[in-house]
């Protein structure tokens, strides 16, 4: 129980810090900062350890809970950036943030991509979006 409370508070703090950075620096600078800050995935970790899989699933489930109870709106952008930070920094999984738009009806969406597969959302949730930004392209200067 204490571990879950610690995880909840940790995610909440990261969400608050991200929200403040997004408010003060704007999306473009925040996106660029995250692209560069969590760029160094030195060694790709293969997550076949059951405890790592469970820890990642627990984190992502708790992230959904934190975002749901957060007093400000916390949606796909916040989830993508928080997931990106954890998966790259702690588990060295080279996920990328993808930002896409759909023209009609207009919508924008953010999600994580790993080996051309969606990490947080089903493929059908993102199939109608054209990717306009990606952390990999940002780092590579594309």
C-alpha positions as CSV (number, residue, x, y, z in Angstrom):
1,X,0.0,0.0,0.0
2,X,2.8,2.4,0.9
3,X,4.5,1.6,-2.4
4,X,1.3,2.5,-4.4
5,X,1.0,5.8,-2.5
6,X,4.7,6.5,-3.2
7,X,4.1,5.7,-6.9
8,X,1.0,7.9,-7.0
9,X,2.8,10.8,-5.4
10,X,5.8,10.4,-7.7
11,X,3.7,10.4,-10.8
12,X,1.7,13.4,-9.5
13,X,4.9,15.4,-8.9
14,X,6.2,14.6,-12.4
15,X,2.9,15.6,-13.9
16,X,2.8,18.9,-12.0
17,X,6.4,19.7,-13.1
18,X,5.6,18.8,-16.7
19,X,2.4,20.9,-16.5
20,X,4.4,23.9,-15.2
21,X,7.1,23.5,-17.8
22,X,4.4,23.3,-20.5
23,X,2.7,26.4,-19.2
24,X,5.8,28.5,-19.0
25,X,7.9,27.3,-21.9
26,X,5.2,26.3,-24.3
27,X,4.8,23.1,-26.2
28,X,7.6,23.4,-28.7
29,X,10.3,24.1,-26.1
30,X,9.0,21.4,-23.8
31,X,8.9,18.9,-26.7
32,X,12.4,19.8,-27.7
33,X,13.7,19.6,-24.1
34,X,12.2,16.1,-23.6
35,X,13.5,14.9,-27.0
36,X,17.1,15.9,-26.0
37,X,17.0,15.2,-22.2
38,X,15.9,11.6,-22.5
39,X,17.8,10.9,-25.7
40,X,20.5,8.8,-24.2
41,X,19.2,5.3,-24.3
42,X,22.6,3.7,-24.3
43,X,21.5,0.1,-24.1
44,X,18.1,-1.3,-25.3
45,X,16.7,-3.2,-22.5
46,X,14.7,-6.3,-23.5
47,X,11.9,-6.4,-20.9
48,X,11.4,-10.1,-20.5
49,X,11.7,-10.0,-16.8
50,X,8.3,-10.5,-15.3
51,X,8.9,-8.0,-12.5
52,X,9.9,-5.3,-15.0
53,X,6.8,-6.0,-17.1
54,X,4.6,-5.8,-14.0
55,X,6.3,-2.6,-12.8
56,X,5.8,-0.9,-16.2
57,X,2.1,-2.0,-16.3
58,X,1.6,-0.8,-12.7
59,X,3.2,2.6,-13.6
60,X,1.0,3.0,-16.7
61,X,-2.1,2.0,-14.7
62,X,-1.3,4.4,-11.9
63,X,-0.5,7.1,-14.5
64,X,-4.1,6.7,-15.8
65,X,-5.4,7.1,-12.3
66,X,-3.3,10.2,-11.5
67,X,-4.3,11.8,-14.8
68,X,-8.0,11.1,-14.1
69,X,-7.9,12.7,-10.7
70,X,-5.6,15.6,-11.6
71,X,-7.5,18.8,-11.1
72,X,-6.4,20.2,-14.5
73,X,-6.9,18.4,-17.8
74,X,-4.4,15.6,-18.2
75,X,-4.8,13.7,-21.4
76,X,-2.8,12.1,-24.2
77,X,0.0,14.7,-24.2
78,X,0.6,14.3,-20.5
79,X,0.4,10.5,-20.6
80,X,2.8,10.4,-23.6
81,X,5.4,12.6,-22.0
82,X,5.2,10.9,-18.6
83,X,5.4,7.5,-20.2
84,X,8.3,8.6,-22.5
85,X,10.3,9.9,-19.5
86,X,9.9,6.6,-17.5
87,X,10.3,4.1,-20.3
88,X,13.5,5.8,-21.6
89,X,15.1,6.9,-18.4
90,X,14.4,3.9,-16.1
91,X,13.9,1.0,-18.5
92,X,16.0,2.2,-21.5
93,X,13.2,1.3,-23.9
94,X,13.6,3.5,-27.0
95,X,10.0,4.7,-27.3
96,X,9.2,7.8,-29.3
97,X,6.4,10.4,-28.8
98,X,4.3,10.8,-31.9
99,X,2.0,13.8,-32.4
100,X,-0.7,13.5,-35.1
101,X,-3.6,15.4,-36.5
102,X,-6.7,14.5,-38.3
103,X,-8.3,17.1,-40.7
104,X,-12.0,16.1,-40.5
105,X,-13.3,16.2,-37.9
106,X,-10.3,18.1,-36.7
107,X,-8.5,16.4,-33.8
108,X,-5.0,16.1,-32.4
109,X,-3.5,13.1,-30.5
110,X,-0.3,12.1,-28.9
111,X,1.0,8.6,-28.3
112,X,4.1,6.5,-27.8
113,X,5.6,4.4,-30.5
114,X,8.0,1.5,-30.2
115,X,9.2,-0.4,-33.3
116,X,6.4,1.2,-35.4
117,X,3.8,-0.1,-32.9
118,X,1.6,1.9,-30.6
119,X,2.6,1.6,-26.9
120,X,-0.3,3.3,-25.0
121,X,-3.2,3.2,-27.4
122,X,-4.6,0.7,-29.8
123,X,-3.7,1.0,-33.5
124,X,-7.3,1.8,-34.4
125,X,-7.1,4.8,-32.0
126,X,-4.3,6.4,-34.0
127,X,-4.8,5.1,-37.6
128,X,-6.6,8.2,-38.7
129,X,-3.9,10.6,-37.6
130,X,-1.1,11.9,-39.7
131,X,2.1,12.2,-37.7
132,X,3.4,15.8,-37.8
133,X,5.9,15.6,-34.9
134,X,8.1,12.8,-33.5
135,X,10.8,12.9,-30.9
136,X,13.2,11.0,-33.1
137,X,12.9,13.5,-35.9
138,X,13.3,16.3,-33.4
139,X,16.6,14.8,-32.1
140,X,17.9,14.0,-35.6
141,X,17.1,17.5,-36.7
142,X,14.4,16.4,-39.1
